[in-house]
Amino acid sequence: MENYKLFHSISKDILKDCNKNDKSDKLIECISLWFDMQLFKIISALNIICQKEKCKIIDKKIYDIVDKILKINCKCKKTMTGGRLGSAQYLGMNETMYSEANIGKDMQNFNIEESDLIRQQVGGNSKKYEKIIMKVLNTHLRYFDIKMTKEVKDIIIYLLIKEIRCLKEEMVKSKGINLKKVKSILKKHSLIQ
């Protein structure tokens, strides 16, 4: 099966802003294979527990059992943290970023007669990623002849999208990406322990 080739566009997107020392084709194939294998490992583990429980649909209960055993999660250290409330103006300071001189482009501007979109997407490729991940996920589910609830599919898709962002951030920070460095980074980011 060559499902990994479906991940090529995601891999290209991850490497887009990186300083590459090796041929891009090798790096893209390595990252694409890694994503496919991560997804396959998760579905395989879910399938084993599903067979043990004698069911044909992977639900949240089955996912939680596998998650407890394998600790499926993104290895990103970055988490959201809180900060102070309000802007500098709240504290009585002058804040130039909110002045009329710093207006910028209106991102909500749209013409309903010219477009069927209400407004443009602001940042991110997560919808594109979701479609690709869903396609490969469904291929793996057909291979095992099992079904999965939408809730579990959403959890897995969110996990992989989060991992895409983390990998991209780490690879952009690296000085010169080569195949050895990519393999090292991917090894640290394995979703299943």
N, CA, C and O of each residue as an XYZ file, in Angstrom:
772
protein
N       0.839     -1.184      0.000
C       0.000      0.000      0.000
C       0.880      1.243      0.000
O       1.892      1.302      0.700
N       0.493      2.209     -0.774
C       1.258      3.442     -0.852
C       0.431      4.626     -0.354
O       0.357      5.671     -1.001
N      -0.188      4.435      0.809
C      -0.988      5.508      1.405
C      -0.127      6.695      1.785
O      -0.593      7.834      1.800
N       1.129      6.425      2.089
C       2.012      7.497      2.548
C       2.137      8.626      1.524
O       2.402      9.770      1.893
N       1.950      8.314      0.260
C       2.069      9.338     -0.779
C       0.993     10.416     -0.643
O       1.163     11.534     -1.130
N      -0.108     10.078      0.016
C      -1.153     11.071      0.254
C      -0.672     12.161      1.217
O      -1.203     13.272      1.219
N       0.329     11.838      2.029
C       0.874     12.798      2.984
C       1.947     13.700      2.374
O       2.484     14.563      3.070
N       2.271     13.521      1.096
C       3.332     14.310      0.470
C       3.067     15.815      0.539
O       3.990     16.589      0.794
N       1.826     16.239      0.318
C       1.542     17.681      0.350
C       1.737     18.254      1.752
O       2.184     19.391      1.903
N       1.402     17.468      2.777
C       1.627     17.915      4.161
C       3.126     17.997      4.436
O       3.602     18.955      5.044
N       3.863     16.986      3.983
C       5.316     16.969      4.190
C       5.978     18.158      3.490
O       6.880     18.788      4.043
N       5.525     18.456      2.275
C       6.066     19.614      1.553
C       5.781     20.894      2.316
O       6.625     21.788      2.382
N       4.597     20.981      2.888
C       4.212     22.161      3.649
C       5.084     22.312      4.904
O       5.470     23.423      5.268
N       5.388     21.193      5.553
C       6.247     21.220      6.745
C       7.643     21.716      6.379
O       8.245     22.494      7.119
N       8.153     21.265      5.240
C       9.520     21.598      4.832
C       9.640     22.921      4.081
O      10.747     23.370      3.785
N       8.510     23.542      3.774
C       8.485     24.737      2.936
C       9.429     25.832      3.432
O      10.153     26.420      2.628
N       9.438     26.114      4.708
C      10.225     27.217      5.261
C      11.551     26.769      5.870
O      12.229     27.559      6.526
N      11.926     25.505      5.656
C      13.155     24.973      6.246
C      14.351     25.198      5.331
O      14.215     25.300      4.112
N      15.516     25.272      5.945
C      16.767     25.346      5.210
C      17.230     23.902      4.972
O      17.785     23.271      5.871
N      17.001     23.385      3.765
C      17.253     21.972      3.463
C      18.662     21.758      2.916
O      19.115     22.487      2.033
N      19.358     20.735      3.461
C      20.689     20.374      2.981
C      20.641     19.143      2.073
O      21.563     18.931      1.285
N      19.601     18.340      2.165
C      19.438     17.140      1.341
C      18.375     17.386      0.281
O      17.707     18.420      0.274
N      18.233     16.413     -0.614
C      17.193     16.511     -1.634
C      15.827     16.465     -0.957
O      15.593     15.658     -0.057
N      14.940     17.330     -1.398
C      13.609     17.426     -0.797
C      12.814     16.140     -0.937
O      12.036     15.800     -0.046
N      12.995     15.408     -2.049
C      12.220     14.184     -2.276
C      12.440     13.153     -1.170
O      11.490     12.514     -0.718
N      13.685     12.991     -0.735
C      13.996     12.034      0.341
C      13.347     12.465      1.651
O      12.790     11.647      2.383
N      13.426     13.754      1.931
C      12.861     14.285      3.173
C      11.344     14.154      3.171
O      10.746     13.764      4.173
N      10.724     14.483      2.039
C       9.264     14.393      1.918
C       8.803     12.960      2.096
O       7.830     12.703      2.805
N       9.494     12.025      1.459
C       9.115     10.618      1.576
C       9.280     10.112      3.001
O       8.445      9.352      3.492
N      10.357     10.529      3.671
C      10.603     10.114      5.053
C       9.484     10.606      5.976
O       8.957      9.834      6.778
N       9.126     11.876      5.865
C       8.074     12.445      6.717
C       6.720     11.821      6.394
O       5.945     11.524      7.303
N       6.429     11.622      5.121
C       5.158     11.023      4.707
C       5.021      9.595      5.237
O       3.963      9.212      5.735
N       6.093      8.814      5.127
C       6.077      7.444      5.671
C       5.851      7.458      7.178
O       5.115      6.627      7.711
N       6.490      8.410      7.863
C       6.344      8.508      9.306
C       4.883      8.765      9.688
O       4.351      8.109     10.584
N       4.232      9.721      9.008
C       2.825     10.004      9.304
C       1.948      8.788      9.050
O       1.073      8.472      9.856
N       2.180      8.103      7.932
C       1.377      6.926      7.617
C       1.579      5.834      8.665
O       0.617      5.184      9.077
N       2.815      5.630      9.095
C       3.092      4.598     10.099
C       2.487      4.953     11.461
O       1.989      4.074     12.165
N       2.528      6.225     11.830
C       1.927      6.629     13.101
C       0.426      6.334     13.101
O      -0.118      5.799     14.067
N      -0.220      6.692     12.006
C      -1.657      6.456     11.880
C      -1.956      4.952     11.865
O      -2.906      4.497     12.503
N      -1.147      4.193     11.140
C      -1.348      2.745     11.063
C      -1.162      2.086     12.429
O      -1.927      1.189     12.785
N      -0.159      2.515     13.202
C       0.068      1.955     14.538
C      -1.128      2.212     15.455
O      -1.556      1.327     16.195
N      -1.661      3.433     15.397
C      -2.813      3.776     16.241
C      -4.012      2.912     15.863
O      -4.668      2.345     16.737
N      -4.303      2.808     14.560
C      -5.454      2.008     14.102
C      -5.241      0.531     14.435
O      -6.194     -0.154     14.808
N      -4.015      0.029     14.309
C      -3.724     -1.376     14.636
C      -3.995     -1.665     16.106
O      -4.622     -2.668     16.448
N      -3.513     -0.772     16.973
C      -3.746     -0.956     18.410
C      -5.238     -0.894     18.727
O      -5.741     -1.691     19.518
N      -5.937      0.045     18.114
C      -7.390      0.147     18.329
C      -8.097     -1.110     17.829
O      -9.042     -1.582     18.462
N      -7.651     -1.650     16.708
C      -8.244     -2.865     16.154
C      -8.041     -4.059     17.081
O      -8.961     -4.856     17.270
N      -6.855     -4.193     17.660
C      -6.575     -5.312     18.575
C      -7.509     -5.269     19.779
O      -8.081     -6.292     20.156
N      -7.667     -4.096     20.382
C      -8.562     -3.958     21.540
C     -10.009     -4.165     21.118
O     -10.801     -4.743     21.862
N     -10.350     -3.699     19.937
C     -11.711     -3.866     19.421
C     -12.038     -5.361     19.258
O     -13.137     -5.798     19.600
N     -11.088     -6.132     18.740
C     -11.289     -7.582     18.587
C     -11.388     -8.265     19.948
O     -12.198     -9.172     20.137
N     -10.564     -7.825     20.889
C     -10.602     -8.391     22.242
C     -11.955     -8.141     22.902
O     -12.485     -9.005     23.601
N     -12.506     -6.955     22.673
C     -13.810     -6.593     23.236
C     -14.975     -7.115     22.395
O     -16.136     -6.921     22.755
N     -14.667     -7.781     21.272
C     -15.663     -8.357     20.356
C     -16.657     -7.305     19.847
O     -17.872     -7.478     19.939
N     -16.110     -6.223     19.315
C     -16.955     -5.190     18.722
C     -16.415     -4.830     17.343
O     -15.267     -5.137     17.021
N     -17.233     -4.188     16.540
C     -16.843     -3.818     15.179
C     -16.705     -2.311     15.010
O     -16.318     -1.841     13.939
N     -17.017     -1.546     16.057
C     -16.933     -0.091     15.979
C     -16.016      0.414     17.092
O     -16.203      0.104     18.269
N     -15.023      1.198     16.685
C     -14.108      1.805     17.657
C     -14.783      3.062     18.187
O     -15.043      4.010     17.447
N     -15.059      3.045     19.483
C     -15.682      4.208     20.107
C     -14.722      4.815     21.129
O     -13.574      4.385     21.247
N     -15.192      5.793     21.847
C     -14.358      6.509     22.823
C     -13.852      5.572     23.912
O     -12.731      5.736     24.395
N     -14.659      4.596     24.304
C     -14.266      3.638     25.349
C     -13.043      2.833     24.894
O     -12.095      2.660     25.660
N     -13.062      2.349     23.670
C     -11.943      1.581     23.114
C     -10.709      2.484     23.010
O      -9.601      2.072     23.356
N     -10.908      3.718     22.532
C      -9.791      4.653     22.403
C      -9.158      4.920     23.771
O      -7.933      4.956     23.888
N      -9.977      5.107     24.798
C      -9.455      5.380     26.142
C      -8.640      4.211     26.674
O      -7.625      4.421     27.337
N      -9.069      2.976     26.394
C      -8.313      1.790     26.820
C      -6.930      1.803     26.171
O      -5.918      1.617     26.847
N      -6.895      2.023     24.863
C      -5.624      2.047     24.134
C      -4.765      3.217     24.604
O      -3.551      3.079     24.747
N      -5.387      4.358     24.841
C      -4.654      5.540     25.291
C      -3.998      5.302     26.650
O      -2.884      5.769     26.888
N      -4.676      4.583     27.539
C      -4.097      4.273     28.850
C      -2.884      3.356     28.710
O      -1.890      3.514     29.419
N      -2.975      2.403     27.796
C      -1.881      1.444     27.610
C      -0.697      2.081     26.886
O       0.445      1.944     27.323
N      -0.966      2.775     25.782
C       0.101      3.271     24.913
C       0.442      4.743     25.100
O       1.456      5.215     24.584
N      -0.389      5.468     25.827
C      -0.185      6.909     26.033
C      -0.001      7.635     24.700
O       1.068      8.172     24.406
N      -1.072      7.637     23.902
C      -1.058      8.295     22.598
C      -1.175      9.791     22.815
O      -2.202     10.277     23.288
N      -0.131     10.520     22.472
C      -0.209     11.979     22.566
C       0.914     12.640     21.802
O       1.915     12.014     21.452
N       0.724     13.911     21.554
C       1.708     14.751     20.868
C       2.822     15.064     21.863
O       2.552     15.340     23.032
N       4.050     15.024     21.411
C       5.186     15.238     22.301
C       5.619     16.703     22.386
O       6.721     16.996     22.851
N       4.780     17.600     21.950
C       5.119     19.022     21.991
C       5.193     19.501     23.427
O       4.351     19.165     24.260
N       6.192     20.273     23.690
C       6.341     20.858     25.030
C       5.513     22.128     25.157
O       5.190     22.577     26.257
N       5.177     22.697     23.995
C       4.479     23.976     23.978
C       3.009     23.791     24.371
O       2.279     23.021     23.747
N       2.602     24.495     25.391
C       1.203     24.493     25.800
C       0.763     25.934     25.985
O       1.588     26.836     26.132
N      -0.522     26.137     25.976
C      -1.031     27.486     26.178
C      -0.891     27.862     27.648
O      -1.207     27.081     28.545
N      -0.415     29.064     27.862
C      -0.303     29.546     29.231
C      -1.023     30.878     29.342
O      -1.227     31.574     28.347
N      -1.391     31.210     30.519
C      -2.125     32.452     30.749
C      -1.202     33.647     30.787
O       0.021     33.505     30.788
N      -1.778     34.788     30.818
C      -1.024     36.031     30.885
C      -1.852     37.072     31.594
O      -2.916     36.769     32.134
N      -1.374     38.286     31.592
C      -2.151     39.326     32.261
C      -3.357     39.689     31.401
O      -3.336     39.507     30.184
N      -4.381     40.188     32.022
C      -5.591     40.571     31.311
C      -5.470     41.985     30.780
O      -4.838     42.843     31.395
N      -6.082     42.215     29.636
C      -6.139     43.570     29.101
C      -4.878     43.974     28.371
O      -3.871     43.266     28.377
N      -4.964     45.135     27.742
C      -3.829     45.666     26.996
C      -3.085     46.667     27.863
O      -3.429     46.888     29.024
N      -2.054     47.270     27.271
C      -1.290     48.286     27.994
C      -2.161     49.499     28.324
O      -1.946     50.176     29.329
N      -3.162     49.766     27.449
C      -4.076     50.884     27.729
C      -4.833     50.650     29.028
O      -5.147     51.605     29.738
N      -5.122     49.428     29.341
C      -5.815     49.093     30.586
C      -5.001     49.569     31.786
O      -5.544     49.967     32.817
N      -3.670     49.514     31.615
C      -2.786     49.935     32.703
C      -2.423     51.416     32.601
O      -1.583     51.896     33.361
N      -3.057     52.158     31.652
C      -2.837     53.586     31.525
C      -1.688     53.968     30.614
O      -1.302     55.136     30.575
N      -1.127     53.012     29.877
C      -0.017     53.312     28.965
C      -0.554     53.526     27.555
O      -1.646     53.066     27.222
N       0.213     54.221     26.738
C      -0.175     54.469     25.363
C       0.218     53.258     24.516
O       1.339     52.762     24.620
N      -0.702     52.789     23.684
C      -0.433     51.606     22.865
C      -0.616     51.974     21.396
O      -1.740     52.175     20.936
N       0.494     52.062     20.661
C       0.463     52.539     19.285
C      -0.162     51.546     18.322
O      -0.638     51.949     17.261
N      -0.175     50.288     18.649
C      -0.723     49.308     17.711
C      -2.229     49.470     17.508
O      -2.774     48.950     16.534
N      -2.901     50.172     18.397
C      -4.339     50.390     18.255
C      -4.675     51.798     17.775
O      -5.837     52.199     17.834
N      -3.693     52.554     17.304
C      -3.960     53.908     16.838
C      -4.484     53.889     15.407
O      -4.349     52.885     14.707
N      -5.081     54.994     14.971
C      -5.618     55.092     13.616
C      -4.511     55.070     12.574
O      -4.774     54.723     11.422
N      -3.304     55.422     12.927
C      -2.178     55.425     11.997
C      -1.749     54.000     11.634
O      -1.064     53.800     10.631
N      -2.138     53.029     12.424
C      -1.734     51.640     12.220
C      -2.938     50.803     11.797
O      -3.211     49.768     12.405
N      -3.656     51.233     10.772
C      -4.904     50.566     10.401
C      -4.643     49.215      9.751
O      -5.129     48.250     10.341
N      -4.015     49.002      8.728
C      -3.801     47.674      8.155
C      -4.962     47.235      7.274
O      -5.895     48.004      7.048
N      -4.911     46.008      6.776
C      -5.885     45.469      5.824
C      -7.124     44.940      6.542
O      -7.024     44.297      7.586
N      -8.284     45.218      5.971
C      -9.546     44.710      6.511
C      -9.714     43.268      6.067
O      -9.996     43.008      4.897
N      -9.543     42.323      6.990
C      -9.601     40.904      6.648
C     -11.030     40.384      6.573
O     -11.258     39.295      6.045
N     -11.977     41.120      7.078
C     -13.375     40.689      7.053
C     -14.131     41.240      5.848
O     -15.317     40.953      5.683
N     -13.464     42.030      5.002
C     -14.114     42.653      3.861
C     -14.518     41.586      2.834
O     -13.704     40.739      2.467
N     -15.750     41.627      2.380
C     -16.199     40.679      1.358
C     -17.307     41.305      0.532
O     -17.996     42.224      0.976
N     -17.468     40.781     -0.694
C     -18.529     41.211     -1.581
C     -19.373     39.980     -1.883
O     -18.908     39.072     -2.571
N     -20.595     39.934     -1.385
C     -21.428     38.749     -1.481
C     -21.835     38.426     -2.922
O     -22.106     37.268     -3.241
N     -21.880     39.440     -3.796
C     -22.249     39.175     -5.192
C     -21.131     38.470     -5.956
O     -21.399     37.700     -6.878
N     -19.885     38.730     -5.578
C     -18.746     38.163     -6.296
C     -18.299     36.809     -5.760
O     -17.574     36.093     -6.451
N     -18.697     36.448     -4.587
C     -18.184     35.226     -3.984
C     -19.286     34.508     -3.209
O     -20.198     35.128     -2.662
N     -19.172     33.182     -3.180
C     -20.105     32.424     -2.351
C     -19.536     32.213     -0.951
O     -20.195     31.625     -0.093
N     -18.303     32.696     -0.715
C     -17.702     32.630      0.613
C     -18.152     33.825      1.439
O     -18.284     34.928      0.909
N     -18.381     33.626      2.694
C     -18.738     34.736      3.563
C     -17.501     35.579      3.858
O     -17.560     36.807      3.816
N     -16.386     34.923      4.154
C     -15.127     35.646      4.336
C     -13.982     34.684      4.050
O     -14.169     33.468      4.017
N     -12.791     35.246      3.845
C     -11.621     34.442      3.571
C     -11.163     33.718      4.821
O     -11.420     34.151      5.944
N     -10.477     32.604      4.602
C      -9.870     31.904      5.718
C      -8.687     32.714      6.214
O      -7.906     33.234      5.417
N      -8.555     32.823      7.521
C      -7.446     33.558      8.105
C      -6.473     32.543      8.698
O      -6.688     32.042      9.802
N      -5.400     32.243      7.961
C      -4.342     31.356      8.448
C      -4.714     29.887      8.497
O      -5.890     29.525      8.528
N      -3.686     29.049      8.502
C      -3.840     27.610      8.709
C      -4.290     26.840      7.489
O      -4.963     27.374      6.608
N      -3.908     25.580      7.451
C      -4.304     24.650      6.397
C      -5.024     23.458      7.002
O      -5.065     22.395      6.383
N      -5.588     23.601      8.184
C      -6.100     22.442      8.894
C      -7.217     21.726      8.141
O      -7.338     20.508      8.270
N      -8.039     22.429      7.359
C      -9.099     21.757      6.588
C      -8.487     20.847      5.528
O      -8.941     19.722      5.319
N      -7.438     21.356      4.855
C      -6.737     20.551      3.849
C      -6.109     19.323      4.518
O      -6.189     18.210      3.997
N      -5.486     19.541      5.672
C      -4.875     18.440      6.414
C      -5.928     17.420      6.846
O      -5.721     16.212      6.729
N      -7.064     17.922      7.348
C      -8.138     17.033      7.800
C      -8.584     16.091      6.696
O      -8.765     14.896      6.933
N      -8.762     16.621      5.488
C      -9.215     15.788      4.362
C      -8.217     14.691      4.045
O      -8.602     13.546      3.809
N      -6.938     15.033      4.037
C      -5.901     14.049      3.731
C      -5.836     12.985      4.820
O      -5.799     11.791      4.522
N      -5.822     13.413      6.078
C      -5.743     12.466      7.196
C      -6.975     11.568      7.203
O      -6.865     10.361      7.421
N      -8.150     12.157      6.964
C      -9.392     11.376      6.940
C      -9.358     10.315      5.835
O      -9.812      9.190      6.038
N      -8.827     10.672      4.685
C      -8.744      9.727      3.568
C      -7.856      8.529      3.927
O      -8.232      7.381      3.688
N      -6.681      8.800      4.500
C      -5.773      7.715      4.891
C      -6.368      6.920      6.054
O      -6.271      5.693      6.079
N      -6.971      7.601      6.999
C      -7.611      6.947      8.136
C      -8.682      5.970      7.667
O      -8.737      4.833      8.136
N      -9.533      6.409      6.743
C     -10.584      5.532      6.210
C     -10.005      4.352      5.439
O     -10.572      3.259      5.463
N      -8.884      4.560      4.756
C      -8.225      3.460      4.045
C      -7.745      2.407      5.035
O      -7.928      1.211      4.806
N      -7.139      2.837      6.122
C      -6.676      1.900      7.155
C      -7.857      1.177      7.818
O      -7.771     -0.015      8.113
N      -8.940      1.890      8.047
C     -10.119      1.262      8.657
C     -10.704      0.193      7.725
O     -11.119     -0.872      8.184
N     -10.735      0.477      6.420
C     -11.211     -0.529      5.458
C     -10.286     -1.750      5.439
O     -10.750     -2.882      5.308
N      -8.990     -1.514      5.570
C      -8.019     -2.608      5.592
C      -8.317     -3.563      6.750
O      -8.249     -4.780      6.583
N      -8.644     -3.015      7.918
C      -8.944     -3.831      9.088
C     -10.410     -4.242      9.163
O     -10.792     -5.019     10.038
N     -11.230     -3.727      8.255
C     -12.662     -4.010      8.215
C     -13.345     -3.652      9.541
O     -14.089     -4.452     10.109
N     -13.081     -2.457     10.006
C     -13.727     -1.948     11.220
C     -14.230     -0.535     10.956
O     -13.842      0.110      9.981
N     -15.092     -0.076     11.836
C     -15.626      1.280     11.741
C     -15.185      2.062     12.975
O     -14.761      1.490     13.978
N     -15.298      3.393     12.870
C     -14.874      4.261     13.961
C     -15.879      5.395     14.097
O     -16.373      5.924     13.101
N     -16.177      5.765     15.340
C     -17.103      6.873     15.558
C     -16.446      8.193     15.151
O     -15.220      8.309     15.125
N     -17.273      9.172     14.837
C     -16.774     10.484     14.438
C     -15.955     11.124     15.555
O     -14.973     11.818     15.288
N     -16.353     10.895     16.792
C     -15.647     11.466     17.936
C     -14.189     10.995     17.982
O     -13.283     11.799     18.203
N     -13.966      9.708     17.776
C     -12.597      9.165     17.807
C     -11.808      9.637     16.587
O     -10.619      9.940     16.691
N     -12.478      9.699     15.425
C     -11.801     10.213     14.228
C     -11.331     11.646     14.466
O     -10.213     12.006     14.099
N     -12.180     12.453     15.075
C     -11.823     13.846     15.358
C     -10.631     13.940     16.314
O      -9.767     14.802     16.152
N     -10.591     13.051     17.307
C      -9.473     13.036     18.264
C      -8.163     12.729     17.532
O      -7.155     13.402     17.746
N      -8.185     11.721     16.680
C      -6.977     11.306     15.956
C      -6.548     12.392     14.968
O      -5.361     12.696     14.857
N      -7.501     12.970     14.259
C      -7.176     14.032     13.304
C      -6.574     15.232     14.034
O      -5.573     15.790     13.585
N      -7.177     15.632     15.155
C      -6.657     16.759     15.932
C      -5.232     16.470     16.407
O      -4.370     17.348     16.372
N      -4.995     15.242     16.850
C      -3.678     14.828     17.328
C      -2.628     14.968     16.223
O      -1.534     15.483     16.456
N      -2.971     14.507     15.022
C      -2.029     14.587     13.904
C      -1.823     16.027     13.429
O      -0.704     16.400     13.077
N      -2.871     16.834     13.415
C      -2.723     18.243     13.013
C      -1.830     18.981     14.013
O      -0.991     19.793     13.620
N      -2.008     18.702     15.277
C      -1.158     19.301     16.309
C       0.295     18.870     16.098
O       1.215     19.674     16.248
N       0.490     17.612     15.753
C       1.840     17.095     15.508
C       2.469     17.747     14.272
O       3.671     18.013     14.256
N       1.670     18.000     13.249
C       2.160     18.676     12.048
C       2.715     20.051     12.417
O       3.801     20.431     11.979
N       1.966     20.782     13.217
C       2.400     22.121     13.634
C       3.690     22.066     14.452
O       4.587     22.890     14.270
N       3.774     21.089     15.354
C       4.969     20.956     16.188
C       6.191     20.584     15.353
O       7.271     21.145     15.538
N       6.014     19.633     14.433
C       7.131     19.226     13.573
C       7.609     20.390     12.720
O       8.810     20.618     12.578
N       6.669     21.114     12.160
C       7.029     22.250     11.307
C       7.827     23.274     12.106
O       8.851     23.775     11.641
N       7.359     23.578     13.297
C       8.038     24.556     14.148
C       9.447     24.101     14.501
O      10.387     24.893     14.446
N       9.598     22.831     14.862
C      10.918     22.322     15.252
C      11.873     22.262     14.059
O      13.059     22.558     14.201
N      11.365     21.881     12.892
C      12.234     21.785     11.718
C      12.648     23.161     11.203
O      13.759     23.325     10.698
N      11.769     24.141     11.327
C      12.124     25.501     10.912
C      13.215     26.058     11.829
O      14.106     26.771     11.367
N      13.151     25.738     13.122
C      14.150     26.217     14.078
C      15.514     25.572     13.857
O      16.540     26.171     14.177
N      15.533     24.351     13.312
C      16.797     23.642     13.086
C      17.616     24.352     12.020
O      17.072     24.861     11.040
N      18.899     24.382     12.218
C      19.808     24.998     11.247
C      20.214     23.942     10.222
O      21.086     23.119     10.498
N      19.612     23.956      9.078
C      19.958     23.004      8.021
C      19.359     21.639      8.265
O      19.809     20.908      9.147
N      18.355     21.291      7.496
C      17.676     20.003      7.639
C      18.281     19.016      6.643
O      18.387     19.300      5.450
N      18.673     17.854      7.158
C      19.086     16.748      6.297
C      18.323     15.503      6.745
O      17.580     15.545      7.726
N      18.504     14.414      6.037
C      17.737     13.201      6.313
C      17.991     12.677      7.728
O      17.063     12.236      8.407
N      19.236     12.726      8.164
C      19.579     12.242      9.510
C      18.870     13.064     10.585
O      18.340     12.510     11.548
N      18.861     14.384     10.417
C      18.225     15.271     11.394
C      16.701     15.070     11.396
O      16.071     15.079     12.453
N      16.116     14.888     10.201
C      14.666     14.651     10.102
C      14.302     13.362     10.835
O      13.333     13.331     11.592
N      15.071     12.305     10.614
C      14.801     11.025     11.300
C      14.924     11.174     12.805
O      14.138     10.591     13.551
N      15.898     11.946     13.260
C      16.083     12.184     14.687
C      14.887     12.929     15.284
O      14.404     12.576     16.359
N      14.416     13.954     14.586
C      13.262     14.733     15.054
C      12.012     13.860     15.075
O      11.244     13.900     16.036
N      11.804     13.070     14.022
C      10.619     12.213     13.952
C      10.644     11.148     15.051
O       9.596     10.788     15.587
N      11.816     10.650     15.383
C      11.933      9.644     16.441
C      11.489     10.216     17.790
O      10.848      9.528     18.585
N      11.840     11.489     18.040
C      11.432     12.149     19.296
C       9.921     12.372     19.338
O       9.327     12.427     20.415
N       9.306     12.498     18.168
C       7.892     12.859     18.113
C       6.959     11.665     17.922
O       5.803     11.858     17.544
N       7.411     10.464     18.165
C       6.564      9.296     18.002
C       5.308      9.434     18.866
O       5.404      9.721     20.059
N       4.140      9.230     18.270
C       2.873      9.424     18.984
C       2.573      8.288     19.963
O       1.821      8.477     20.919
N       3.151      7.124     19.731
C       2.899      5.969     20.590
C       4.180      5.602     21.317
O       5.225      5.422     20.692
N       4.100      5.491     22.638
C       5.277      5.129     23.455
C       5.314      3.645     23.709
O       6.226      3.155     24.374
